[in-house]
Amino acid sequence: MSSSVKSFKDQKYHQLKQQCIKQRQLFEDPEFPASDESLFYNRFPPGRVEWKRPKELCDDPCLFVNGISAHDLHQGKLGNCWFVAACSCLALWENLWQKVIPCFKEQEWDSKRPQKYAGIFHFQFWYFGEWTDVVIDDRLPTINGELIYCHSNVKNEFWSALLEKAYAKLAGSYEALDGGTAADAIIDFTGAVAESIDLVKGKYSENISEQMKLFEELQKVHKRGGLISCSITSSSPSDTEVETEMGLIIGHAYSVTAVQKVHLGERLLFSFKSEKLFMIRMRNPWGKKEWNGAWSDQSEEWKKVSDSERKSLGLIVQNDGEFWMAFEDWCKNFTDVDVCRIVNTSYFSIHKTWEKKMVRGAWTKHSEPLKNRSGGCFDYRATFLQNPQYVFDVKKAEDKVLISLQQQDQRIYKKDGKGDNFPIGFEIFKVELNREYRIHKLQMQEHTHCVPEEAPYTGSLCSYPNDIPSWHHHCVYPEALYRCTIKTQGAEAR
């Protein structure tokens, strides 16, 4: 394991595995035992739970059956559609899932060498700015011999169930995964930078020009290996997971699996041959319940598309949870989209485009104003400048800056009656070119406001290049424990 990867709970996978093989016993994880405390802290499962190893559930267990696919996943009896949607996104990109599931061939069952199997697996997550290796045993919760949480549509495939267990261990329990956003999990899978877009507030269903800009942006993100999810906000708790007339589920996360321009085929009149449709494909983590409007699996619209085009799109007419929509309909029916960009900062890549600076800190209180670092949001003008401050330069108009502010997930404290994240945000101010020290006097100058207007909490918050004016010298004020990452695109930005 790379020295840059931290071991969760100080458990070393290879050491533990070799120890189990030497002692000829299967691993039992003392840090996440096969007991009720690993399952829940408040809500009991719907039946008598038995923890079983994959070999007790089938004769030939595998990590993967015919590779990994977004179609492998089904949600189970836990409200973590956001996690399953993120897994579906992850499965689309080999370079990403192989980081989360390291040495996958070595972890696979080997029928020719059963003595090498020790009932131990490990997965890696980008946990608050560090790659963290999480070790688990292979005992999985079942009721009546069936997996009760995330599982594959193939009975002997276990990568998704084991990955979910590792993520539950990181969170403290399975129940702690009940409720979240796909962006949360995608960040933990990839270290990506997430942006949340409100389709309603942005009026994307009405403004065709902005709609097309969004389509082009999502298509570019997807082509570059970014991960996208979407959902329909529920107006009340009673609306959650209610099915609309069009077959969509309210308060439910969907993974976006394709963003494409589709050419209409030869069956139309000659004058329409060059016509293109703007299309988006999604998957429901339930593995069923699909959009039933225009361009749904069996709709008449597909007759307009040539057989070759349908084949290239991978159109499969079956109730597998995956479906296409016209982008215009998508903007009208969905309310929120999370766009997670994979930002390339590697010095060893010929495609490196960004420089990165990451700092950690905390909003800490002190009775002396000069030592206080908890000044509140911008509404508290008298104390606002007591917050942490970070200076950066943008020397050219073409240079771009991306800022990500993230707090440590509080999910692990849910069992103690806590676990809610805090409202976070930041402000960006133009300052003097020769500014080297903290600002102590607030002047009304150009600034960018990066605080969510209405949110009980936000796990991470971003400002994208088009939000940052091309001033020269800037200061960012995070407004709790946090991680602030500033990435610049341009040789002279720092």
C-alpha positions in Angstrom: 0.0 0.0 0.0 1.3 3.5 -0.9 2.8 5.5 2.0 0.4 8.3 1.0 -2.6 6.1 2.0 -3.6 6.2 5.7 -4.8 3.1 7.4 -8.3 3.5 9.0 -8.2 2.4 12.7 -4.5 1.6 12.1 -5.5 -1.8 10.5 -3.0 -3.0 7.9 -4.7 -5.1 5.2 -1.7 -7.2 4.1 -0.4 -7.8 7.6 -3.9 -9.0 8.8 -4.4 -11.2 5.8 -1.0 -12.9 6.1 -1.7 -13.4 9.8 -5.1 -15.1 9.1 -3.6 -17.3 6.3 -0.8 -18.4 8.6 -3.3 -19.2 11.4 -5.7 -20.8 8.9 -8.7 -18.8 10.1 -11.0 -16.3 8.5 -10.7 -12.7 9.5 -13.2 -11.3 12.0 -13.0 -7.5 12.3 -13.0 -6.3 15.9 -13.5 -2.7 14.8 -16.7 -3.4 12.9 -18.2 -6.5 14.5 -21.0 -8.7 13.1 -23.4 -7.2 15.7 -26.3 -4.9 16.0 -24.1 -1.9 16.8 -22.7 -2.1 13.3 -26.2 -2.2 11.8 -28.1 0.5 13.6 -28.3 2.9 16.5 -32.0 3.8 16.4 -34.0 1.9 13.8 -34.3 -1.9 13.9 -34.0 -3.9 10.7 -37.2 -5.5 9.3 -36.5 -9.0 10.5 -34.0 -11.3 12.2 -30.5 -10.5 10.9 -27.9 -13.2 10.4 -24.4 -12.3 9.3 -23.2 -14.6 6.6 -20.0 -15.0 4.5 -20.4 -15.1 0.7 -19.5 -18.8 0.7 -22.6 -19.4 2.9 -24.8 -17.6 0.3 -23.6 -19.3 -2.9 -21.2 -21.9 -4.1 -18.9 -19.7 -6.3 -18.7 -16.2 -4.8 -16.9 -13.6 -6.9 -15.9 -10.0 -6.4 -16.9 -9.3 -10.0 -18.9 -11.4 -12.5 -18.0 -10.4 -16.1 -16.4 -7.1 -15.0 -18.0 -4.2 -13.2 -21.0 -2.3 -14.5 -23.5 0.4 -13.4 -26.2 -2.3 -13.9 -24.7 -4.4 -11.1 -26.3 -2.5 -8.3 -29.6 -2.7 -6.4 -30.3 -0.6 -3.3 -31.8 -2.9 -0.7 -33.6 -1.9 2.5 -31.6 1.2 3.4 -32.3 4.8 2.4 -28.9 5.2 0.7 -29.9 5.6 -2.9 -27.4 8.5 -3.0 -24.6 6.0 -2.2 -25.8 3.4 -4.8 -26.2 6.2 -7.4 -22.6 7.2 -6.7 -21.4 3.6 -7.1 -23.2 3.5 -10.5 -21.3 6.6 -11.6 -18.0 5.1 -10.2 -18.5 1.9 -12.2 -18.4 3.9 -15.5 -14.7 4.7 -15.1 -12.1 2.0 -14.7 -9.4 4.4 -13.5 -11.6 5.6 -10.7 -13.1 2.3 -9.4 -9.6 0.7 -9.4 -8.5 3.3 -6.9 -11.4 2.6 -4.6 -11.1 -1.2 -5.0 -7.3 -1.6 -5.0 -5.5 -4.7 -6.2 -8.9 -6.1 -7.2 -7.4 -9.2 -8.9 -5.5 -10.1 -5.7 -8.7 -9.6 -3.7 -10.8 -11.9 -6.0 -11.7 -15.4 -4.9 -9.3 -18.0 -6.4 -10.9 -21.4 -6.7 -7.5 -23.0 -7.4 -6.0 -21.7 -4.2 -8.8 -21.6 -1.6 -6.2 -21.6 1.2 -5.2 -18.1 0.2 -8.7 -16.8 1.0 -8.8 -15.1 4.4 -12.3 -13.5 4.5 -10.7 -10.0 4.4 -11.1 -7.1 1.9 -10.0 -3.5 1.8 -11.3 -0.4 0.0 -9.9 3.2 -0.3 -11.8 6.5 0.2 -10.8 10.1 -0.1 -11.6 10.9 3.5 -11.4 14.6 4.4 -8.4 15.2 2.1 -6.5 11.9 2.6 -6.7 8.6 0.9 -7.8 6.2 3.6 -7.6 2.4 3.5 -10.6 0.6 5.2 -10.3 -3.1 6.1 -13.4 -5.2 6.6 -14.3 -8.9 7.0 -16.6 -10.5 4.5 -19.6 -11.2 6.9 -22.6 -9.5 5.5 -26.1 -8.9 7.0 -28.9 -11.1 5.7 -32.5 -11.9 6.4 -33.8 -15.3 5.3 -30.5 -15.9 3.4 -30.8 -12.7 1.3 -28.6 -9.7 1.5 -30.6 -6.8 3.0 -28.6 -3.9 1.8 -26.8 -3.1 -1.5 -26.4 -6.1 -3.7 -25.8 -7.2 -7.2 -28.4 -8.5 -9.7 -26.1 -11.5 -9.9 -26.3 -13.6 -6.8 -22.7 -14.6 -6.6 -21.2 -11.1 -7.2 -20.2 -9.2 -4.0 -18.2 -6.0 -4.9 -21.1 -3.6 -4.2 -22.1 -5.3 -0.9 -18.5 -5.3 0.4 -17.9 -1.7 -0.7 -21.0 -0.6 1.1 -19.9 -2.4 4.2 -16.5 -0.6 4.1 -18.3 2.8 3.7 -20.7 1.9 6.6 -17.6 1.2 8.8 -16.2 4.6 7.9 -19.6 6.2 8.8 -19.9 4.2 12.1 -22.9 2.0 11.1 -25.1 1.0 8.2 -27.9 3.2 9.5 -25.6 6.2 9.4 -25.8 5.9 5.6 -29.5 6.6 5.6 -29.8 10.0 3.9 -27.1 11.9 2.0 -26.2 13.2 -1.4 -24.5 11.4 -4.3 -21.9 14.2 -4.3 -20.9 13.2 -0.8 -20.0 9.7 -1.8 -18.5 10.7 -5.2 -16.1 13.1 -3.4 -15.2 10.2 -1.0 -14.6 7.9 -4.0 -12.5 10.2 -6.1 -11.4 13.4 -4.3 -13.5 15.3 -7.0 -14.7 18.8 -6.6 -18.5 19.0 -6.5 -20.9 21.7 -7.7 -24.6 21.6 -7.0 -26.9 23.2 -9.6 -30.5 24.2 -8.8 -32.3 23.6 -12.1 -35.4 25.4 -10.8 -33.7 28.5 -9.5 -31.6 28.7 -12.7 -34.8 28.5 -14.8 -33.2 25.9 -17.1 -36.5 24.6 -18.2 -37.5 28.0 -19.6 -34.2 29.5 -20.8 -33.2 27.5 -23.9 -29.9 29.3 -24.2 -28.9 28.4 -20.6 -30.2 24.9 -21.1 -27.9 24.4 -24.1 -24.9 25.8 -22.2 -25.7 23.4 -19.4 -25.9 20.4 -21.8 -22.6 21.3 -23.3 -21.0 21.6 -19.9 -22.4 18.3 -18.6 -21.3 16.6 -21.8 -17.8 18.0 -21.4 -17.6 16.9 -17.7 -18.8 13.4 -18.6 -16.3 13.0 -21.5 -13.5 14.0 -19.2 -14.4 11.4 -16.6 -16.5 13.5 -14.3 -19.4 12.0 -12.3 -22.9 13.4 -12.4 -26.1 12.7 -10.4 -29.5 14.3 -10.2 -32.7 14.2 -8.1 -36.1 15.7 -7.6 -36.5 17.7 -4.3 -39.4 16.6 -2.1 -41.6 19.4 -0.8 -42.4 17.4 2.4 -41.3 14.2 4.1 -44.5 12.5 2.9 -43.4 13.1 -0.7 -40.1 11.2 -0.4 -39.9 8.2 -2.7 -43.3 8.9 -4.2 -43.6 8.0 -7.8 -44.7 10.8 -10.2 -47.1 10.2 -13.2 -44.0 10.0 -15.4 -42.4 7.2 -13.4 -39.8 9.3 -11.6 -39.2 9.0 -7.9 -39.2 12.1 -5.7 -36.4 12.6 -3.2 -34.4 9.9 -4.9 -30.9 10.1 -6.4 -30.2 9.0 -10.0 -26.8 8.5 -11.6 -26.2 10.0 -15.0 -24.6 7.4 -17.3 -24.5 9.3 -20.6 -24.9 12.8 -22.1 -25.1 12.7 -25.9 -26.3 14.2 -29.1 -28.4 11.7 -30.9 -28.7 11.7 -34.7 -32.1 11.0 -36.2 -32.0 8.1 -38.7 -32.7 7.3 -42.3 -36.4 6.5 -41.6 -37.2 10.2 -41.6 -37.5 12.5 -44.7 -34.3 13.6 -46.2 -34.7 17.1 -44.8 -34.5 15.8 -41.3 -31.4 13.6 -41.7 -29.1 16.0 -40.1 -31.3 16.7 -37.1 -29.8 16.1 -33.7 -31.5 15.5 -30.3 -29.9 16.4 -27.0 -30.3 13.4 -24.8 -29.3 12.3 -21.3 -29.3 8.8 -19.8 -29.9 7.9 -16.2 -30.1 4.9 -13.9 -32.4 4.4 -10.9 -30.4 2.6 -8.1 -33.5 0.4 -7.5 -32.8 -1.3 -10.8 -36.4 -0.7 -11.8 -39.0 2.1 -12.0 -38.2 4.2 -15.1 -39.3 7.3 -16.9 -42.4 6.5 -19.0 -42.5 9.7 -21.2 -40.9 10.5 -24.5 -37.8 8.4 -25.3 -38.5 5.9 -22.6 -37.5 2.4 -23.5 -40.5 1.3 -25.5 -41.7 4.7 -26.8 -42.5 5.4 -30.4 -39.8 8.1 -30.6 -37.1 5.4 -31.0 -38.4 4.5 -34.4 -37.0 7.8 -35.6 -33.5 6.6 -34.8 -31.6 4.2 -37.0 -30.7 0.7 -35.9 -27.0 1.5 -36.0 -27.5 4.6 -33.8 -29.6 2.7 -31.3 -26.9 0.0 -31.2 -24.1 2.6 -30.6 -26.2 4.1 -27.8 -26.6 0.7 -26.2 -30.3 0.9 -26.1 -31.8 -2.1 -24.2 -35.5 -2.4 -23.8 -36.0 -3.9 -20.4 -37.0 -2.7 -16.9 -33.4 -2.5 -15.6 -33.7 1.0 -14.1 -31.7 2.7 -16.9 -33.5 5.1 -19.4 -33.1 8.0 -21.8 -34.7 11.4 -21.7 -34.7 14.4 -23.9 -32.5 17.0 -22.2 -35.4 19.5 -22.3 -37.7 17.1 -20.4 -34.9 16.4 -18.0 -34.6 20.1 -17.1 -38.4 20.2 -16.6 -38.7 17.2 -14.4 -35.6 17.2 -12.2 -34.7 20.0 -9.7 -31.1 19.4 -8.7 -27.9 18.1 -10.3 -24.5 17.4 -8.6 -21.6 17.8 -11.0 -18.3 16.3 -9.7 -15.3 17.2 -11.7 -12.0 15.2 -11.6 -9.4 17.9 -11.5 -6.0 16.9 -12.9 -3.1 18.1 -10.7 -0.6 15.3 -11.3 3.0 16.5 -12.2 3.5 13.2 -14.0 0.6 13.7 -16.5 1.0 15.4 -19.9 -2.5 16.6 -19.4 -1.9 18.4 -16.1 -3.9 21.6 -16.1 -4.3 22.8 -12.5 -2.0 23.7 -9.5 -3.4 22.9 -6.1 -2.9 24.3 -2.6 -4.8 22.6 0.3 -5.0 24.0 3.8 -6.7 22.6 6.9 -8.0 24.7 9.8 -10.8 25.2 12.2 -13.1 28.0 13.4 -11.8 28.3 16.9 -13.2 30.7 19.5 -11.0 32.9 21.8 -12.0 35.7 24.1 -9.4 38.0 22.6 -10.5 39.4 19.2 -7.0 39.2 17.7 -6.8 35.5 18.5 -10.4 34.6 17.7 -10.9 32.6 14.5 -14.7 32.2 14.7 -16.2 35.4 13.5 -19.5 34.2 12.0 -20.9 34.9 8.5 -20.8 38.2 6.6 -23.9 39.3 8.4 -21.8 39.8 11.5 -19.7 42.7 10.1 -18.1 43.6 13.5 -16.5 40.1 13.9 -16.4 38.7 10.3 -12.7 39.5 9.8 -11.8 37.4 12.8 -12.4 34.3 10.5 -9.4 32.6 8.9 -8.0 34.4 5.8 -6.1 33.1 2.8 -4.5 35.2 0.1 -4.1 34.2 -3.6 -3.3 35.9 -6.8 -4.9 35.9 -10.2 -2.5 37.8 -12.5 -4.1 37.2 -15.9 -7.7 37.5 -17.0 -7.5 34.0 -18.7 -6.3 32.4 -15.4 -9.0 30.4 -13.6 -9.5 29.6 -10.0 -11.5 26.9 -8.3 -12.1 27.0 -4.6 -13.5 24.0 -2.6 -14.4 24.3 1.1 -15.2 21.0 2.9 -15.9 20.1 6.4 -15.3 16.8 8.2 -18.3 14.6 7.9 -20.2 14.3 11.2 -22.1 11.2 10.2 -20.0 9.0 12.6 -21.6 10.8 15.6 -25.2 10.0 14.6 -25.3 7.2 17.1 -24.6 9.8 19.9 -27.6 11.9 18.8 -25.4 14.3 16.9 -24.1 14.0 13.3 -25.5 17.1 11.6 -23.0 19.0 9.5 -22.7 22.8 10.0 -23.6 25.6 7.6 -20.4 26.7 5.9 -19.5 29.2 3.3 -16.8 31.7 2.2 -16.3 35.2 0.8 -13.7 36.3 -1.7 -12.5 39.9 -1.5 -10.2 42.0 -3.7 -7.3 43.3 -1.6 -4.3 45.5 -2.1 -1.5 44.1 -4.4 1.1 44.4 -1.6 -1.2 42.8 1.0 0.8 40.2 3.0 -1.0 40.2 6.4 -4.5 39.8 7.8 -7.2 42.4 7.1 -8.5 44.0 10.3 -10.8 46.7 8.8 -13.7 45.9 6.6 -14.1 48.1 3.5 -16.9 47.7 1.1 -15.0 46.4 -1.9 -15.6 44.0 -4.8 -16.3 40.5 -3.5 -18.0 37.3 -4.3 -20.5 35.7 -2.0 -20.2 31.9 -1.8 -22.7 30.9 0.9 -25.8 28.8 0.3 -29.0 30.8 0.8 -31.0 28.0 2.4 -29.5 24.8 3.6 -29.4 23.0 7.0 -25.8 22.0 6.2 -23.5 21.5 3.3 -20.7 19.0 3.3 -18.7 20.9 0.7 -19.0 24.1 -1.2 -17.4 25.3 -4.4 -16.8 28.4 -6.4 -16.0 27.8 -10.1 -13.9 29.8 -12.6 -16.8 31.8 -13.9 -17.6 33.0 -10.4 -14.2 34.5 -9.7 -13.6 38.0 -11.1 -10.2 38.6 -12.8 -8.8 40.9 -10.1 -5.2 40.5 -9.1 -4.9 40.0 -5.4 -7.6 38.2 -3.5 -8.4 37.0 0.0 -10.8 34.1 0.8 -12.5 33.9 4.2 -14.0 30.6 5.2 -17.1 31.2 7.3 -16.1 23.6 12.6 -13.3 22.0 11.2 -12.7 22.5 7.5 -10.5 21.8 4.5 -10.0 24.6 2.0 -8.5 23.7 -1.4 -7.6 26.4 -3.9 -6.8 25.2 -7.5 -5.5 27.5 -10.2 -5.3 27.1 -13.9 -2.7 29.3 -15.5 1.1 29.6 -15.1 1.0 32.9 -13.1 -1.9 32.2 -10.8 -0.9 31.3 -7.3 
